[in-house]
Amino acid sequence: MPRMTLAEAQAMYKLWTDAEIALATGQSYSIAGRSLTRVDMSTVLERKKYYGRMCNELESGRRRTKVRSITPFDL
């Protein structure tokens, strides 16, 4: 995944926070015969949590890395 800047992560976190607020007012609505159904709350909370972690990592200057090791052995 390409590295994200702190400003981008904060913008995405705000976007998902706004989505959470909008979702709290109603899942779907209709205007002039057209309807809109919003994404479910679990998806919004998952993405908000992801971008919150990303903001914390970028602010602290640390990134989580996956460490994998291989131990060779003879059969």
N, C-alpha and C positions, 0 to 999 in steps of 0.2 A: 504494500500500500504506500502511495507517495506520502511524504511527510507533509503535515498540515501546519500552518502557522497558528500562533496563538489567537490572532484576530479572526481567522477563519473558524477555528474551533469555538470561540466565544459567540460568533454570529450564528453558527449552527445550533449551539446550545440555546440561544435566545429564540431561534426559530421553533425549536421543539418545545420550549416552554410556552410560547405563544400558542402552539398547536394544542398543548395540554389544556390551556385556558379555554380555547375555542371549543374543544371537545367536551368540556364540562358543561357548556351551554346547550349541547344537543349533538347527537350522533349524525342525524341527517335532517335535511329540510328541503322544501320545494318553493320555487319562485316562478311564477308565470308558466306553470306546466313543466318546468325543468327541475330535476331533483339532484341533490348532492349528498353523497354518503361519505363521511369522514373515516379515516383509518381508525382501527380499534385502539383503545387506551393502552393495552399491553405493548403494542408496537411503539407508541409514542413514548412511554416510560422507558422502554429498552433503549431507544435511540438517545433520549435525554440523559440517561445514565452513562451511555457510551461517550457522549460528547462532554459530559461533566468530568469523567475520568481523563479524557484527552486534555481538557483545559488544565486540570491539576498537574498532569505530567509535564505539559509544556511550561507551566508557570514555575514548577520546581526545577526544570532543566533535566529531569530524568525521564527516560523512556523505559518501559518494560520490554525486556527481551526474552525470547524463548531460548533457553539453554538446553542443548541436546548433546548427549555424549554417547559414544559407541565404545563398548568394551570388547575387543577382539579375544577370541579364545579358540583353542584347538579342539577338534573333535576326536 
